Amino acid sequence: MVELLQNEGFELSDSGASSGRVDILIGNDYLSAVLTGRTHRLNNCLMLYESVFGWTLSGRDGEFNERTVGKESAGFIRSSNESEDNLSQEIRAMWEIESLGICDSEKSESDKQVIERFEKNLKFVDNRYETGLLWKTDAGNLNDNSDLARRQFNKVRRELKNDTFVKEQLMEVIKYQKEHNIIQKCGEKEKGYFMPFRAVVRKDKLSTQVRMVFNCSSCAKGNVSLNDCLDQGPNLNPSVLDIILGFRKFKIGFCGDIEEAFLMTIIRRGR
């Protein structure tokens, strides 16, 4: 290649003989300012462009054949002196799925109505929030499922005979909820809709290793469950990206958790 250029009488601005560091990168938006317009074709593959720094070689060395492996690369660099707010927006754009053409849908009219109903029903009573369940306008009637709930309870009780640790933890949960008026005892022959429960065990957790989880989808065949009768509403969980970007505002960040937050809400008696 060097011999070919010498024979043609050209000298490159950078022959590549040394591996020194790159001093400056010139983008396409300034390329026309450094090119003089003079060109020279060496062969079918190589082209010379004259710049203010000297001649620049472009193209590939030799013809391709079926055994030739071609390697191509492209890069994009952009500098910006925009404000911090604009920088945050650009960082957000890098991670949001909108950049892939996937956009979050706007809240539907029904979701807006659900939020409005919830806010109207929300009250603060005795250091707790009190609200009513968001029943669907066309919700069916919840039938008695006491027999089904009792069978599922007996199944859990049989399983707990072989797991003393989980049984003791559940008894502590029931004791705590009873002392704090979260649950109340019902009559042996009382009829209505009952939510069966099961134990979720996470022994890798340092704090709560056993949780009591209620099944609101439980229902007898041909009947509706509590979940079937309630409006689901929109997802109100905050965006993880918004939380991460929030930590950029100050030098020190704090995070906290409300202990048993869902148990701090009172459900108003309704239908």
Backbone bond lengths (Angstrom), bond angles and torsions (degrees), N, CA, C in turn:
res aa  C-N    CA-C-N  psi(-1)  N-CA   C-N-CA  omega(-1)  CA-C   N-CA-C  phi
1 M - - - 1.454 - - 1.535 110.65 -
2 V 1.330 117.40 -46.18 1.468 121.35 179.39 1.523 110.28 -61.90
3 E 1.335 115.50 -40.17 1.469 119.96 179.62 1.517 110.68 -64.28
4 L 1.336 117.08 -40.24 1.460 121.27 179.62 1.522 111.00 -62.09
5 L 1.328 117.09 -43.03 1.463 121.02 179.91 1.525 111.39 -66.71
6 Q 1.338 115.67 -39.70 1.460 118.87 179.29 1.520 111.49 -64.67
7 N 1.328 116.05 -38.98 1.461 119.87 178.76 1.523 111.22 -64.30
8 E 1.333 116.17 -32.84 1.461 120.24 179.82 1.530 111.86 -84.25
9 G 1.332 117.10 -12.67 1.456 120.84 178.26 1.512 114.83 84.89
10 F 1.333 116.79 28.94 1.471 120.56 -179.54 1.529 110.04 -114.16
11 E 1.327 115.14 147.19 1.463 121.84 175.78 1.528 108.61 -128.04
12 L 1.326 115.51 123.66 1.468 120.30 -176.80 1.526 111.26 -72.36
13 S 1.345 115.48 149.89 1.466 120.54 175.46 1.524 110.91 -65.93
14 D 1.325 116.66 -30.26 1.470 122.04 176.49 1.516 106.89 -142.46
15 S 1.316 116.55 107.66 1.463 120.52 -176.92 1.510 112.91 -77.44
16 G 1.341 116.82 -14.65 1.457 120.10 -178.78 1.505 113.36 78.45
17 A 1.333 117.19 10.98 1.464 120.49 -179.35 1.521 111.65 -68.42
18 S 1.319 116.78 -31.53 1.465 121.01 178.80 1.522 109.60 -109.28
19 S 1.327 114.95 155.75 1.471 120.20 -178.01 1.526 110.31 -108.64
20 G 1.328 116.23 47.39 1.458 119.79 178.73 1.520 111.82 -72.80
21 R 1.334 116.28 168.61 1.462 120.19 -177.79 1.527 110.66 -74.31
22 V 1.311 115.63 155.50 1.462 122.01 179.09 1.524 108.87 -79.04
23 D 1.331 116.63 127.68 1.467 120.74 -178.32 1.522 112.68 -87.37
24 I 1.316 117.00 -35.43 1.462 119.67 -176.50 1.519 109.51 -154.87
25 L 1.329 115.59 144.69 1.463 122.88 174.37 1.522 107.79 -113.44
26 I 1.315 116.49 128.14 1.465 121.40 -178.56 1.520 108.58 -106.10
27 G 1.331 116.32 123.56 1.455 121.04 -178.98 1.515 112.27 -82.36
28 N 1.337 115.18 169.83 1.466 120.61 -179.30 1.526 112.63 -62.35
29 D 1.349 116.76 -27.14 1.460 118.74 -178.04 1.529 112.12 -70.17
30 Y 1.353 117.99 -15.91 1.466 121.67 177.31 1.532 112.43 -115.42
31 L 1.325 116.83 4.94 1.463 119.80 -175.74 1.532 112.05 -62.43
32 S 1.320 116.41 -40.77 1.469 119.60 -178.06 1.522 112.18 -65.61
33 A 1.331 116.86 -22.10 1.463 120.37 -178.80 1.522 112.45 -76.90
34 V 1.337 117.14 -22.14 1.471 120.04 -177.41 1.525 112.18 -104.41
35 L 1.328 118.26 -15.02 1.464 121.01 177.99 1.527 109.89 -86.74
36 T 1.337 116.08 138.49 1.472 120.56 -179.56 1.516 112.59 -86.81
37 G 1.317 116.73 -19.85 1.455 120.40 -178.10 1.518 113.72 104.19
38 R 1.336 117.76 -14.23 1.457 121.01 178.34 1.524 110.14 -79.96
39 T 1.321 117.04 136.80 1.456 123.00 179.35 1.521 109.50 -136.03
40 H 1.343 114.60 161.47 1.462 119.87 176.08 1.525 108.04 -153.65
41 R 1.333 116.28 127.90 1.460 120.58 179.21 1.523 108.88 -91.81
42 L 1.341 115.05 123.09 1.459 119.80 178.21 1.519 111.51 -81.64
43 N 1.327 116.68 -44.28 1.464 122.30 177.92 1.525 107.83 -158.26
44 N 1.326 116.43 -164.37 1.466 120.01 -177.73 1.528 112.90 -69.04
45 C 1.318 116.59 -16.79 1.465 119.76 -174.77 1.525 113.78 -109.87
46 L 1.321 118.44 -25.83 1.461 121.25 -171.66 1.522 111.79 -116.41
47 M 1.342 114.82 142.06 1.456 121.75 -179.82 1.521 108.45 -135.30
48 L 1.336 116.78 139.35 1.456 122.47 177.11 1.524 110.31 -105.32
49 Y 1.348 115.86 134.95 1.463 122.01 176.18 1.529 107.71 -122.38
50 E 1.343 116.36 129.63 1.458 119.63 178.93 1.530 109.91 -86.78
51 S 1.321 115.66 133.80 1.461 122.08 176.90 1.516 108.90 -125.61
52 V 1.331 115.99 176.09 1.463 119.98 178.64 1.525 111.23 -66.59
53 F 1.332 116.88 -14.69 1.461 120.95 179.29 1.530 112.04 -96.12
54 G 1.317 116.41 -11.49 1.457 120.75 -176.40 1.518 110.14 131.60
55 W 1.332 115.80 -167.33 1.460 119.89 -178.71 1.530 110.78 -81.34
56 T 1.348 115.36 141.16 1.466 122.85 179.67 1.517 109.00 -120.90
57 L 1.319 116.05 133.08 1.460 121.93 -177.27 1.522 110.09 -94.24
58 S 1.325 117.00 137.44 1.462 121.64 179.88 1.519 109.16 -139.29
59 G 1.331 115.47 144.06 1.460 120.29 178.67 1.513 111.04 123.53
60 R 1.331 117.04 -158.75 1.453 121.69 -178.86 1.526 109.37 -124.64
61 D 1.296 114.29 153.46 1.464 120.71 -176.61 1.519 109.48 -92.57
62 G 1.318 118.32 99.75 1.456 121.70 177.54 1.505 112.42 97.25
63 E 1.332 115.53 162.24 1.453 122.20 179.20 1.519 109.84 -81.08
64 F 1.333 115.76 149.49 1.458 120.91 176.42 1.517 109.61 -81.27
65 N 1.299 116.71 145.76 1.465 121.89 169.11 1.510 107.72 -136.32
66 E 1.311 116.78 -176.85 1.460 120.02 -173.56 1.526 112.60 -67.66
67 R 1.341 117.97 -16.54 1.459 120.76 179.59 1.530 112.54 -99.47
68 T 1.317 115.59 -2.51 1.462 119.77 -177.85 1.530 110.32 -84.13
69 V 1.314 116.45 133.92 1.460 122.30 176.49 1.518 108.06 -105.18
70 G 1.317 116.79 116.48 1.459 121.38 179.95 1.514 110.98 -92.42
71 K 1.296 116.33 144.07 1.464 121.99 178.33 1.510 109.20 -128.63
72 E 1.323 116.57 123.49 1.452 121.22 -179.95 1.516 108.88 -127.24
73 S 1.324 116.18 150.26 1.462 120.94 179.48 1.515 109.29 -144.03
74 A 1.316 114.91 156.59 1.461 120.95 178.35 1.513 108.38 -144.91
75 G 1.317 116.91 148.80 1.462 120.51 -179.53 1.507 111.15 -140.50
76 F 1.335 115.79 158.58 1.466 120.98 178.52 1.519 107.97 -142.49
77 I 1.319 116.49 124.43 1.462 122.21 178.85 1.515 108.73 -128.40
78 R 1.335 115.62 133.26 1.455 119.83 179.08 1.514 109.06 -134.61
79 S 1.310 116.49 129.52 1.457 121.16 175.56 1.517 108.90 -102.26
80 S 1.337 115.86 149.16 1.458 119.45 -176.87 1.513 109.66 -146.78
81 N 1.320 115.79 141.61 1.460 121.27 174.10 1.519 110.04 -117.68
82 E 1.350 115.48 31.90 1.454 120.27 -176.87 1.516 110.16 -75.20
83 S 1.308 116.05 170.41 1.455 121.69 -176.57 1.517 110.61 -70.75
84 E 1.342 115.49 168.24 1.456 121.84 -179.13 1.519 111.44 -61.87
85 D 1.344 117.45 -37.25 1.461 120.58 179.96 1.517 110.80 -64.19
86 N 1.338 116.60 -44.08 1.459 119.62 178.67 1.518 111.28 -65.35
87 L 1.345 116.64 -35.03 1.455 120.32 177.55 1.521 110.55 -63.73
88 S 1.335 116.99 -41.40 1.459 120.58 177.70 1.520 111.04 -62.18
89 Q 1.327 116.23 -38.89 1.461 119.87 178.68 1.522 111.12 -65.49
90 E 1.345 117.04 -37.18 1.453 119.55 179.31 1.522 110.95 -69.46
91 I 1.343 116.66 -39.46 1.464 119.93 177.06 1.518 110.11 -63.58
92 R 1.341 116.45 -40.67 1.458 120.58 177.95 1.529 110.60 -60.53
93 A 1.339 115.84 -41.94 1.464 120.13 -177.96 1.521 111.91 -63.44
94 M 1.340 116.62 -28.61 1.459 119.70 179.95 1.520 111.69 -67.88
95 W 1.343 117.15 -28.83 1.458 120.92 -173.00 1.522 113.44 -105.61
96 E 1.307 117.56 -21.50 1.454 119.37 -177.25 1.522 110.90 -71.91
97 I 1.318 116.11 148.70 1.462 120.68 -177.27 1.512 112.00 -74.51
98 E 1.355 117.49 -9.29 1.458 118.78 177.56 1.523 111.36 -62.12
99 S 1.349 116.78 -28.43 1.460 119.72 -179.84 1.516 111.52 -66.59
100 L 1.329 116.82 -16.95 1.461 121.02 176.85 1.518 111.59 -95.14
101 G 1.320 116.64 3.47 1.456 120.02 -178.65 1.510 113.29 89.07
102 I 1.348 117.41 7.82 1.466 121.74 179.44 1.518 107.54 -105.17
103 C 1.301 117.93 117.16 1.466 121.86 -174.90 1.524 110.46 -114.20
104 D 1.335 115.32 141.35 1.459 119.90 175.03 1.520 109.66 -66.39
105 S 1.315 115.80 137.32 1.455 119.92 179.27 1.526 109.69 -78.99
106 E 1.312 115.52 148.14 1.459 120.37 177.30 1.525 109.61 -70.26
107 K 1.345 115.74 155.77 1.456 119.64 177.63 1.522 109.24 -61.53
108 S 1.313 115.45 134.04 1.453 120.04 179.11 1.523 109.77 -72.84
109 E 1.320 115.81 166.72 1.463 120.59 179.68 1.520 110.77 -63.36
110 S 1.336 116.72 -36.37 1.466 119.99 179.41 1.527 111.09 -67.01
111 D 1.352 117.05 -37.84 1.464 120.10 177.50 1.526 110.78 -64.20
112 K 1.326 116.98 -40.31 1.463 120.79 178.57 1.527 110.76 -63.24
113 Q 1.325 116.85 -38.27 1.462 120.54 178.87 1.526 110.99 -67.66
114 V 1.340 116.28 -37.29 1.464 120.24 178.54 1.528 110.35 -63.45
115 I 1.334 117.09 -45.13 1.466 121.16 178.95 1.525 110.76 -62.16
116 E 1.322 116.76 -41.25 1.466 120.92 179.58 1.523 110.96 -63.97
117 R 1.327 117.71 -42.57 1.470 121.30 177.86 1.519 110.85 -63.40
118 F 1.339 116.06 -41.69 1.465 120.37 -179.27 1.527 111.08 -62.60
119 E 1.329 117.20 -45.48 1.464 120.89 -178.32 1.523 111.62 -65.86
120 K 1.323 117.91 -33.93 1.461 120.90 178.25 1.527 111.43 -69.85
121 N 1.331 116.81 -33.08 1.465 120.79 -176.73 1.524 113.24 -86.30
122 L 1.332 117.76 -10.37 1.461 121.33 -174.29 1.527 111.28 -80.13
123 K 1.334 115.95 129.32 1.463 122.11 177.87 1.525 109.31 -135.80
124 F 1.329 115.81 160.44 1.465 121.51 177.76 1.519 107.91 -112.58
125 V 1.346 116.68 110.85 1.462 122.35 -173.76 1.525 109.08 -129.84
126 D 1.341 116.52 124.90 1.473 121.86 175.97 1.528 112.12 50.87
127 N 1.323 115.69 50.56 1.472 122.52 176.75 1.526 113.43 63.86
128 R 1.311 116.02 20.48 1.464 120.31 175.71 1.517 109.30 -136.65
129 Y 1.314 114.99 155.21 1.458 119.76 173.18 1.526 108.98 -85.34
130 E 1.317 115.02 137.93 1.466 121.03 178.97 1.521 108.89 -122.56
131 T 1.297 116.36 133.96 1.459 121.15 179.97 1.520 109.68 -149.14
132 G 1.312 115.67 163.75 1.451 120.57 176.06 1.518 110.60 -101.54
133 L 1.306 116.52 159.72 1.459 120.53 177.40 1.528 109.69 -70.36
134 L 1.310 116.03 145.78 1.466 121.65 -177.96 1.526 109.61 -90.30
135 W 1.324 115.04 83.82 1.457 120.13 -177.78 1.529 110.48 -73.15
136 K 1.310 115.65 141.08 1.459 120.27 173.85 1.526 109.37 -67.92
137 T 1.311 115.62 148.00 1.465 119.55 -179.85 1.524 111.37 -65.05
138 D 1.340 116.78 -29.21 1.463 120.59 179.86 1.519 111.75 -108.68
139 A 1.344 115.90 26.49 1.462 119.66 -177.82 1.522 110.77 -66.08
140 G 1.317 114.84 140.45 1.457 119.63 176.72 1.521 110.81 -80.54
141 N 1.313 116.27 -176.18 1.454 121.39 -179.19 1.524 110.25 -89.87
142 L 1.333 115.36 136.54 1.460 120.10 175.75 1.521 108.74 -80.37
143 N 1.309 116.51 115.96 1.457 121.07 -179.22 1.528 110.83 -85.98
144 D 1.293 115.27 166.42 1.461 121.67 179.42 1.534 109.91 -66.55
145 N 1.332 115.95 125.35 1.467 120.53 177.37 1.521 110.94 -126.06
146 S 1.328 115.83 27.69 1.462 120.56 -176.09 1.522 111.92 -60.64
147 D 1.334 117.81 -37.92 1.473 119.99 -179.92 1.525 110.95 -64.65
148 L 1.342 116.37 -43.10 1.467 120.36 178.92 1.525 110.96 -64.35
149 A 1.324 116.84 -44.22 1.464 120.76 -179.82 1.524 111.18 -64.38
150 R 1.335 116.59 -36.64 1.464 120.21 180.00 1.531 110.70 -67.88
151 R 1.331 117.31 -39.34 1.470 120.40 178.30 1.530 110.62 -64.18
152 Q 1.315 116.67 -41.62 1.460 119.75 179.50 1.527 111.44 -68.72
153 F 1.331 116.50 -34.42 1.459 119.90 176.81 1.527 110.73 -65.86
154 N 1.314 117.12 -43.24 1.467 120.65 178.81 1.529 111.24 -62.73
155 K 1.333 116.75 -34.24 1.466 120.29 177.04 1.522 110.73 -64.89
156 V 1.338 116.46 -44.30 1.465 120.27 178.20 1.522 110.67 -63.73
157 R 1.324 116.61 -39.92 1.462 120.24 -179.08 1.523 111.56 -64.06
158 R 1.335 117.21 -37.54 1.469 120.26 176.98 1.531 110.68 -65.51
159 E 1.325 116.34 -39.34 1.466 119.94 -179.99 1.521 111.49 -66.58
160 L 1.334 116.92 -33.37 1.459 120.74 -177.18 1.525 112.82 -74.53
161 K 1.318 117.66 -14.45 1.465 119.93 178.19 1.520 111.21 -62.53
162 N 1.323 116.71 -28.73 1.465 121.22 -178.51 1.529 112.80 -99.35
163 D 1.329 117.06 6.02 1.468 120.36 -179.08 1.524 108.87 -137.80
164 T 1.314 115.47 86.63 1.464 121.06 -176.68 1.523 111.82 -64.64
165 F 1.329 116.95 -37.57 1.467 120.68 -177.59 1.525 111.09 -61.28
166 V 1.330 117.49 -50.12 1.460 121.15 -178.68 1.525 110.24 -65.14
167 K 1.325 116.81 -39.61 1.468 120.47 -179.93 1.522 110.90 -61.20
168 E 1.327 117.29 -45.41 1.462 120.54 -179.74 1.527 111.21 -65.27
169 Q 1.324 116.57 -38.61 1.460 119.81 178.76 1.531 111.31 -64.91
170 L 1.327 116.92 -41.44 1.465 120.62 178.52 1.523 111.17 -65.20
171 M 1.317 117.12 -38.93 1.463 120.45 178.16 1.527 110.72 -63.47
172 E 1.330 117.06 -36.40 1.462 120.62 177.04 1.528 110.76 -66.51
173 V 1.337 116.40 -38.90 1.465 120.48 178.21 1.522 110.44 -63.19
174 I 1.330 116.42 -46.15 1.467 121.06 -179.86 1.533 110.63 -63.14
175 K 1.324 116.50 -41.07 1.466 120.74 178.94 1.526 110.89 -62.77
176 Y 1.330 116.34 -44.34 1.466 120.88 -179.80 1.523 110.92 -63.67
177 Q 1.327 117.14 -45.68 1.461 120.61 -177.94 1.527 111.49 -67.09
178 K 1.308 116.94 -33.22 1.467 119.97 177.85 1.523 110.66 -69.42
179 E 1.333 116.96 -41.74 1.466 120.79 -179.88 1.522 112.06 -66.09
180 H 1.323 117.75 -28.04 1.464 121.87 -177.92 1.531 112.26 -101.87
181 N 1.338 115.63 17.08 1.472 121.86 175.82 1.531 113.08 57.18
182 I 1.319 115.68 33.11 1.455 119.96 176.29 1.528 110.18 -85.02
183 I 1.319 116.63 -33.77 1.464 121.88 177.48 1.521 108.61 -124.76
184 Q 1.324 116.33 163.49 1.455 121.26 176.14 1.527 109.09 -142.68
185 K 1.289 115.12 154.88 1.454 120.89 -176.98 1.522 110.16 -79.80
186 C 1.321 116.16 138.50 1.465 120.77 177.44 1.526 109.38 -110.72
187 G 1.317 115.59 161.83 1.453 120.70 -179.50 1.521 112.32 -68.82
188 E 1.312 115.59 154.71 1.462 121.08 -178.13 1.518 111.71 -62.11
189 K 1.333 116.89 -35.86 1.468 120.68 -176.98 1.527 112.27 -105.89
190 E 1.320 117.02 15.50 1.461 120.44 -178.61 1.523 110.65 -69.03
191 K 1.331 115.26 138.21 1.459 121.49 -179.32 1.528 109.89 -105.93
192 G 1.317 116.12 155.12 1.460 120.92 178.91 1.516 110.55 150.88
193 Y 1.321 115.22 -163.37 1.468 119.88 178.79 1.523 109.04 -99.06
194 F 1.316 116.27 123.18 1.459 122.53 -178.77 1.530 109.80 -115.76
195 M 1.323 115.67 141.65 1.467 120.99 179.27 1.527 109.55 -100.79
196 P 1.314 118.28 111.02 1.472 120.33 176.07 1.531 110.15 -65.22
197 F 1.322 116.13 156.64 1.458 119.40 179.93 1.529 110.14 -127.01
198 R 1.301 114.26 163.48 1.459 121.41 172.69 1.525 108.13 -144.64
199 A 1.308 115.59 162.98 1.460 120.97 -178.90 1.523 110.10 -96.56
200 V 1.322 115.83 129.96 1.467 122.00 172.76 1.523 107.03 -105.16
201 V 1.331 116.30 116.64 1.465 122.10 -172.64 1.524 109.97 -107.19
202 R 1.327 116.25 126.37 1.472 123.08 175.18 1.529 107.52 -133.81
203 K 1.328 116.53 87.12 1.459 120.38 -177.33 1.520 112.63 -73.07
204 D 1.340 117.00 -10.24 1.460 119.98 177.12 1.529 111.83 -79.75
205 K 1.344 117.21 -10.95 1.459 121.09 179.47 1.528 110.33 -79.58
206 L 1.331 115.80 145.20 1.458 120.12 179.76 1.517 112.08 -82.38
207 S 1.332 117.29 -29.70 1.462 120.33 -176.10 1.527 110.74 -99.58
208 T 1.327 116.82 -91.38 1.465 121.30 -176.07 1.523 110.14 -88.19
209 Q 1.318 116.16 107.26 1.463 120.64 -177.80 1.523 112.42 -93.41
210 V 1.322 117.15 -20.94 1.466 121.46 179.58 1.523 108.36 -130.15
211 R 1.306 116.39 125.65 1.464 122.09 177.45 1.529 109.74 -119.24
212 M 1.315 114.60 144.63 1.460 120.73 175.77 1.526 108.17 -96.71
213 V 1.318 116.38 115.52 1.458 122.09 -176.05 1.522 109.05 -113.95
214 F 1.341 116.19 129.20 1.461 121.28 -178.10 1.529 110.45 -96.52
215 N 1.312 115.31 144.45 1.463 122.46 -177.96 1.525 109.77 -99.85
216 C 1.342 116.07 99.68 1.463 120.66 -179.58 1.521 112.29 -85.05
217 S 1.324 117.47 0.93 1.466 121.24 177.07 1.520 111.85 -97.22
218 S 1.316 116.27 1.50 1.459 120.21 -178.15 1.528 111.08 -71.62
219 C 1.313 116.32 132.62 1.468 121.10 175.98 1.518 108.88 -163.71
220 A 1.321 115.76 154.46 1.456 120.75 176.28 1.523 109.66 -74.04
221 K 1.291 116.58 160.39 1.465 121.67 -178.48 1.529 110.29 -60.19
222 G 1.331 115.09 129.54 1.455 120.45 179.50 1.514 114.22 88.35
223 N 1.346 117.75 -4.98 1.461 121.45 179.44 1.529 110.40 -108.51
224 V 1.320 115.98 173.90 1.462 120.98 178.69 1.521 109.51 -105.10
225 S 1.336 115.87 152.99 1.459 121.58 177.47 1.524 109.86 -97.11
226 L 1.329 115.92 175.18 1.465 119.92 177.43 1.528 110.49 -63.72
227 N 1.334 116.93 -39.49 1.469 120.16 178.38 1.521 111.95 -61.89
228 D 1.331 116.53 -33.44 1.468 120.24 179.70 1.526 111.45 -66.63
229 C 1.322 117.29 -25.94 1.464 121.53 -173.86 1.526 113.74 -95.00
230 L 1.323 117.97 -7.67 1.461 121.16 -175.51 1.522 111.21 -109.99
231 D 1.333 115.04 145.23 1.463 120.24 173.79 1.522 109.30 -72.38
232 Q 1.315 115.27 133.48 1.463 119.57 -179.29 1.518 111.74 -74.57
233 G 1.320 117.02 -43.30 1.458 120.53 -179.45 1.516 112.03 77.05
234 P 1.337 117.09 174.70 1.466 121.34 -177.97 1.519 112.09 -78.93
235 N 1.316 115.73 164.69 1.462 122.07 175.24 1.527 108.91 -78.37
236 L 1.327 116.97 116.31 1.465 121.66 -176.96 1.523 112.92 -101.40
237 N 1.333 117.63 6.44 1.460 119.59 178.44 1.529 110.10 -65.85
238 P 1.324 117.70 137.32 1.474 119.81 -179.53 1.520 111.36 -68.01
239 S 1.319 115.50 152.96 1.457 121.19 177.85 1.525 110.05 -68.33
240 V 1.332 116.16 132.85 1.464 120.24 178.39 1.527 110.37 -61.07
241 L 1.326 116.26 -36.09 1.468 120.26 179.29 1.523 111.29 -63.60
242 D 1.351 117.18 -41.18 1.467 120.38 177.91 1.529 111.11 -61.50
243 I 1.327 116.21 -38.33 1.462 120.36 179.80 1.524 110.54 -66.50
244 I 1.334 116.54 -44.18 1.467 120.60 -179.36 1.523 110.97 -63.81
245 L 1.337 116.47 -44.47 1.465 119.81 179.83 1.525 111.57 -65.50
246 G 1.337 116.50 -28.72 1.458 119.79 178.54 1.519 112.90 -63.41
247 F 1.336 116.86 -27.30 1.460 120.16 179.85 1.527 112.05 -73.43
248 R 1.319 118.12 -8.30 1.460 121.15 178.94 1.534 112.18 -84.03
249 K 1.323 117.69 -8.88 1.462 120.68 -174.24 1.523 112.66 -76.54
250 F 1.340 117.35 -34.74 1.455 120.62 -174.81 1.532 110.26 -130.99
251 K 1.325 115.42 164.88 1.460 120.45 -178.46 1.524 112.11 -71.57
252 I 1.328 116.36 -34.33 1.466 121.34 -176.46 1.521 108.82 -118.12
253 G 1.320 116.10 132.27 1.463 120.95 179.27 1.517 111.23 -112.57
254 F 1.322 116.60 143.91 1.458 122.51 178.29 1.524 109.00 -121.54
255 C 1.302 116.01 144.48 1.461 120.10 172.99 1.523 107.90 -136.46
256 G 1.316 115.52 149.32 1.454 120.03 -177.88 1.513 111.30 -146.70
257 D 1.306 116.18 173.49 1.455 121.40 -178.18 1.523 108.47 -142.27
258 I 1.320 116.39 141.37 1.463 121.68 175.89 1.518 107.89 -89.68
259 E 1.310 116.35 119.08 1.458 120.49 -176.43 1.532 110.75 -63.26
260 E 1.344 114.89 122.34 1.467 121.48 177.40 1.526 110.32 48.33
261 A 1.315 116.13 55.63 1.470 121.79 -172.93 1.521 112.04 -57.58
262 F 1.341 116.92 -40.71 1.461 119.29 -176.49 1.531 111.78 -67.25
263 L 1.330 116.74 -25.70 1.460 119.47 179.27 1.526 111.87 -79.89
264 M 1.319 117.02 -8.40 1.459 121.05 179.05 1.529 112.09 -86.79
265 T 1.325 116.99 3.06 1.462 121.73 -179.11 1.527 109.90 -108.05
266 I 1.323 116.24 128.10 1.465 121.52 178.25 1.525 108.88 -93.36
267 I 1.318 116.29 131.98 1.462 121.26 176.33 1.523 108.39 -93.26
268 R 1.317 115.63 118.79 1.457 121.25 -178.60 1.524 110.45 -67.07
269 R 1.316 116.32 141.06 1.464 120.47 177.53 1.522 110.04 -61.56
270 G 1.299 115.89 134.21 1.459 120.34 -179.77 1.505 111.03 -136.94
271 R 1.294 115.82 -134.35 1.457 120.99 -175.65 1.512 111.67 -73.44
